[in-house]
Amino acid sequence: MYPPELVKPMREELTHAGFEELITAEDVDKALEAKGTALVVINSVCGCAAANARPGAIQAIQGDKKPTYLYTAFAGVDTAAVDKAREYMVPFPPSSPAMALFKDGELVHMLERHHIEGRPAEMITENLKQAFEDYCS
């Protein structure tokens, strides 16, 4: 588990952009049972989360089409929520950072760490924007 003072600015980067934190397994179930589209970002302390994942996700939601709901859970901190979210992300193996787009509770698009690491934030943004175009109203 990471110290709260270490992850606070990393959490706030997403929450200030409009993402709601998922802390418990129950939070995840409730969030993903809702009708509509939901982007879930599994946040991380790693460099690729800082340089690519968080900026890419934040830029992607600036467009006209975006998910109904925006959620985040922090790997290594929000253990119960991350574990539950990963159950919804099967068949993809656990990774962080990661981003999953759900429509009416069904996984429709996934970005695993290997899709994020080493790629510029702009590429992450474009990938997500295309998924939003395909699945968000």
Backbone hydrogen bonds in HBPLUS format (Angstrom, degrees):
<---DONOR---> <-ACCEPTOR-->    atom                        ^
c    i                          cat <-CA-CA->   ^        H-A-AA   ^      H-
h    n   atom  resd res      DA  || num        DHA   H-A  angle D-A-AA Bond
n    s   type  num  typ     dist DA aas  dist angle  dist       angle   num
A0006-LEU N   A0003-PRO O   2.97 MM   3  5.41 139.0  2.15 111.2 122.8     1
A0007-VAL N   A0003-PRO O   3.36 MM   4  6.78 155.8  2.42 155.1 161.2     2
A0008-LYS N   A0004-PRO O   2.95 MM   4  5.84 136.3  2.15 149.7 160.3     3
A0010-MET N   A0007-VAL O   2.98 MM   3  5.13 118.3  2.37 103.5 119.9     4
A0011-ARG N   A0007-VAL O   2.81 MM   4  6.03 152.7  1.88 163.7 173.0     5
A0012-GLU N   A0008-LYS O   2.93 MM   4  6.10 169.3  1.94 157.1 160.0     6
A0013-GLU N   A0009-PRO O   3.09 MM   4  6.17 136.2  2.29 134.0 143.4     7
A0014-LEU N   A0011-ARG O   3.06 MM   3  5.76 133.5  2.28 115.0 124.5     8
A0015-THR N   A0011-ARG O   3.01 MM   4  6.29 170.2  2.02 151.6 154.9     9
A0016-HIS N   A0012-GLU O   2.85 MM   4  5.50 160.6  1.89 138.2 143.6    10
A0017-ALA N   A0014-LEU O   2.99 MM   3  5.07 135.7  2.19  98.6 111.8    11
A0019-PHE N   A0014-LEU O   3.10 MM   5  5.47 165.8  2.12 140.5 136.5    12
A0018-GLY N   A0015-THR O   3.04 MM   3  5.09 158.3  2.09 102.2 109.0    13
A0020-GLU N   A0070-LEU O   2.85 MM  50  6.12 171.0  1.86 138.9 139.2    14
A0072-THR N   A0020-GLU O   2.94 MM  52  6.13 140.1  2.10 151.5 149.9    15
A0022-LEU N   A0072-THR O   2.77 MM  50  5.88 154.1  1.83 160.6 162.0    16
A0028-VAL N   A0024-THR O   3.31 MM   4  6.71 151.9  2.40 143.3 149.4    17
A0029-ASP N   A0025-ALA O   3.02 MM   4  6.38 166.2  2.04 155.8 158.5    18
A0030-LYS N   A0026-GLU O   2.96 MM   4  6.10 173.0  1.96 154.7 156.8    19
A0031-ALA N   A0027-ASP O   2.93 MM   4  6.05 159.5  1.98 145.4 151.7    20
A0032-LEU N   A0028-VAL O   2.90 MM   4  6.06 165.0  1.93 159.5 162.6    21
A0033-GLU N   A0029-ASP O   3.01 MM   4  6.01 121.1  2.37 144.3 157.3    22
A0104-ASP N   A0036-GLY O   2.74 MM  68  5.11 173.1  1.74 151.1 153.1    23
A0068-THR N   A0037-THR O   3.00 MM  31  5.06 117.0  2.41 111.3 126.0    24
A0069-TYR N   A0037-THR O   2.89 MM  32  6.23 151.3  1.98 150.0 159.3    25
A0038-ALA N   A0102-PHE O   2.86 MM  64  5.11 151.6  1.94 139.2 146.0    26
A0102-PHE N   A0038-ALA O   2.82 MM  64  5.11 161.6  1.85 148.2 154.7    27
A0039-LEU N   A0069-TYR O   3.01 MM  30  6.40 159.0  2.05 151.8 152.9    28
A0071-TYR N   A0039-LEU O   2.80 MM  32  6.02 165.7  1.82 175.3 174.4    29
A0040-VAL N   A0100-ALA O   2.81 MM  60  5.21 166.2  1.83 156.4 161.2    30
A0100-ALA N   A0040-VAL O   2.90 MM  60  5.21 157.2  1.95 145.2 152.9    31
A0041-VAL N   A0071-TYR O   2.95 MM  30  6.27 161.0  1.99 138.2 142.5    32
A0073-ALA N   A0041-VAL O   3.12 MM  32  6.57 151.7  2.20 152.4 156.9    33
A0042-ILE N   A0098-ALA O   2.77 MM  56  5.05 162.5  1.80 148.0 153.6    34
A0098-ALA N   A0042-ILE O   3.21 MM  56  5.05 145.9  2.34 128.8 135.5    35
A0043-ASN N   A0073-ALA O   2.81 MM  30  5.99 152.3  1.89 153.5 159.9    36
A0075-ALA N   A0043-ASN O   2.99 MM  32  5.96 164.8  2.01 147.9 147.8    37
A0049-ALA N   A0046-CYS O   3.20 MM   3  5.48 136.4  2.40 102.3 113.7    38
A0050-ALA N   A0046-CYS O   3.31 MM   4  6.70 155.2  2.38 145.6 152.1    39
A0051-ALA N   A0047-GLY O   2.84 MM   4  6.00 168.2  1.86 157.9 160.8    40
A0052-ASN N   A0048-CYS O   2.98 MM   4  5.23 146.6  2.09 121.5 131.3    41
A0053-ALA N   A0048-CYS O   2.94 MM   5  6.35 163.2  1.97 150.1 155.5    42
A0054-ARG N   A0049-ALA O   2.91 MM   5  5.71 169.0  1.92 149.2 152.6    43
A0056-GLY N   A0052-ASN O   2.93 MM   4  5.69 147.9  2.03 138.0 148.2    44
A0057-ALA N   A0053-ALA O   2.89 MM   4  6.06 163.6  1.92 158.7 162.4    45
A0058-ILE N   A0054-ARG O   2.97 MM   4  6.11 166.2  1.99 155.9 159.8    46
A0059-GLN N   A0055-PRO O   2.97 MM   4  6.09 162.0  2.00 148.4 153.1    47
A0060-ALA N   A0056-GLY O   3.01 MM   4  6.09 152.8  2.08 142.7 150.5    48
A0061-ILE N   A0057-ALA O   3.26 MM   4  6.51 146.4  2.38 147.5 153.7    49
A0062-GLN N   A0059-GLN O   3.13 MM   3  5.44 162.9  2.16 111.9 116.4    50
A0077-VAL N   A0074-PHE O   3.11 MM   3  5.46 152.5  2.19 132.1 132.1    51
A0078-ASP N   A0074-PHE O   2.80 MM   4  5.23 154.7  1.86 149.7 158.2    52
A0082-VAL N   A0078-ASP O   2.87 MM   4  6.04 167.1  1.89 165.5 170.0    53
A0083-ASP N   A0079-THR O   2.89 MM   4  5.98 166.3  1.91 153.5 157.6    54
A0084-LYS N   A0080-ALA O   3.05 MM   4  6.19 159.0  2.09 143.9 149.6    55
A0085-ALA N   A0081-ALA O   2.83 MM   4  6.01 163.0  1.86 151.1 156.4    56
A0086-ARG N   A0082-VAL O   2.92 MM   4  6.08 156.2  1.97 149.7 155.9    57
A0087-GLU N   A0083-ASP O   3.24 MM   4  6.54 133.7  2.46 135.6 146.9    58
A0087-GLU N   A0084-LYS O   3.03 MM   3  5.14 131.4  2.28  98.3 111.7    59
A0088-TYR N   A0085-ALA O   3.02 MM   3  5.26 125.5  2.33 101.7 115.1    60
A0092-PHE N   A0089-MET O   2.95 MM   3  5.80 150.5  2.04 137.8 135.3    61
A0099-MET N   A0111-LEU O   2.90 MM  12  5.04 157.1  1.95 144.3 150.5    62
A0111-LEU N   A0099-MET O   2.77 MM  12  5.04 158.6  1.81 158.9 161.3    63
A0101-LEU N   A0109-HIS O   2.86 MM   8  5.03 167.5  1.87 146.4 149.6    64
A0108-VAL N   A0101-LEU O   2.85 MM   7  5.78 177.6  1.85 161.9 162.7    65
A0109-HIS N   A0101-LEU O   3.33 MM   8  5.03 143.5  2.47 141.7 138.9    66
A0103-LYS N   A0106-GLU O   2.82 MM   3  5.20 156.6  1.88 144.3 148.1    67
A0106-GLU N   A0103-LYS O   2.97 MM   3  5.20 166.0  1.99 114.2 118.0    68
A0115-HIS N   A0112-GLU O   2.81 MM   3  5.29 149.8  1.90 114.6 124.6    69
A0116-ILE N   A0113-ARG O   2.85 MM   3  5.00 144.5  1.98 105.5 117.0    70
A0117-GLU N   A0113-ARG O   2.76 MM   4  5.80 171.4  1.76 175.1 175.3    71
A0119-ARG N   A0116-ILE O   3.13 MM   3  5.58 159.5  2.17 135.1 134.0    72
A0123-MET N   A0120-PRO O   2.95 MM   3  5.44 132.7  2.18 110.4 122.2    73
A0124-ILE N   A0120-PRO O   3.33 MM   4  6.79 152.6  2.41 147.7 155.3    74
A0125-THR N   A0121-ALA O   2.84 MM   4  6.13 162.2  1.87 155.5 160.7    75
A0126-GLU N   A0122-GLU O   2.98 MM   4  6.19 164.1  2.00 145.3 148.8    76
A0127-ASN N   A0123-MET O   2.99 MM   4  6.15 156.8  2.04 144.5 151.0    77
A0128-LEU N   A0124-ILE O   2.95 MM   4  6.21 167.5  1.97 157.3 159.9    78
A0129-LYS N   A0125-THR O   2.82 MM   4  6.02 162.8  1.85 155.9 161.5    79
A0130-GLN N   A0126-GLU O   3.02 MM   4  6.15 153.5  2.09 144.3 150.3    80
A0131-ALA N   A0127-ASN O   3.15 MM   4  6.47 155.2  2.22 144.4 151.1    81
A0132-PHE N   A0128-LEU O   2.79 MM   4  6.11 155.8  1.85 155.0 162.4    82
A0133-GLU N   A0129-LYS O   2.87 MM   4  6.06 153.0  1.94 143.3 151.0    83
A0134-ASP N   A0130-GLN O   2.99 MM   4  6.26 149.3  2.09 143.7 151.7    84
A0135-TYR N   A0131-ALA O   2.93 MM   4  6.08 149.0  2.03 150.0 157.9    85
A0136-CYS N   A0132-PHE O   2.77 MM   4  4.92 157.0  1.82 136.2 141.3    86
